[in-house]
Amino acid sequence: MTYNEKIAAIISEIAPVLKADFLPELYAAGLLEEADEDDLHFEVRGLHTKTGAPHAFSI
């Protein structure tokens, strides 16, 4: 999976749960920047979601 494909997959997963204060594109780039190269499991922190609950997902 290319970088752009990963970004697109992450954005589609986090856009519905992310608070309006955060841009999905920037948040997705930050998640990839912090991840290991082969890591495909991510989590949006509860403070950053609309519900306040963490959102874990895999791409």
C-alpha positions as CSV (number, residue, x, y, z in Angstrom):
1,M,0.0,0.0,0.0
2,T,1.5,3.3,-1.0
3,Y,1.6,6.4,1.3
4,N,-1.3,8.1,-0.5
5,E,-3.4,4.9,-0.3
6,K,-2.7,4.7,3.4
7,I,-3.6,8.3,3.9
8,A,-6.9,7.9,2.0
9,A,-7.8,4.7,4.0
10,I,-7.1,6.4,7.3
11,I,-9.1,9.6,6.3
12,S,-12.1,7.5,5.3
13,E,-11.9,5.7,8.7
14,I,-11.4,8.7,11.0
15,A,-13.4,11.5,9.3
16,P,-16.8,10.3,10.7
17,V,-15.5,10.1,14.3
18,L,-13.0,13.0,14.5
19,K,-14.0,16.2,16.2
20,A,-14.5,19.2,13.9
21,D,-11.5,20.9,15.5
22,F,-9.2,18.5,13.7
23,L,-8.5,18.2,9.9
24,P,-8.7,14.5,8.9
25,E,-5.9,14.9,6.4
26,L,-3.5,16.3,8.9
27,Y,-4.5,13.8,11.6
28,A,-4.0,10.9,9.2
29,A,-0.5,12.2,8.2
30,G,0.4,12.5,11.9
31,L,-0.7,9.0,12.6
32,L,1.4,7.7,9.8
33,E,4.4,9.8,10.8
34,E,4.3,8.3,14.3
35,A,3.8,4.7,13.2
36,D,6.3,2.1,12.2
37,E,6.6,1.5,8.5
38,D,4.7,-1.8,8.6
39,D,2.2,-0.8,11.2
40,L,-1.4,-0.9,10.0
41,H,-3.2,-0.6,13.3
42,F,-4.1,2.9,14.5
43,E,-6.1,4.7,17.3
44,V,-7.7,8.1,17.5
45,R,-7.5,9.3,21.1
46,G,-10.7,9.7,22.9
47,L,-10.0,13.4,23.4
48,H,-10.1,13.8,19.6
49,T,-13.3,11.9,18.9
50,K,-16.9,13.2,18.9
51,T,-18.0,10.6,21.5
52,G,-15.0,10.9,23.8
53,A,-14.2,7.2,23.3
54,P,-11.0,6.1,21.6
55,H,-11.4,4.7,18.1
56,A,-9.1,1.9,17.1
57,F,-8.9,0.5,13.6
58,S,-6.8,-1.3,11.1
59,I,-6.2,-0.6,7.4
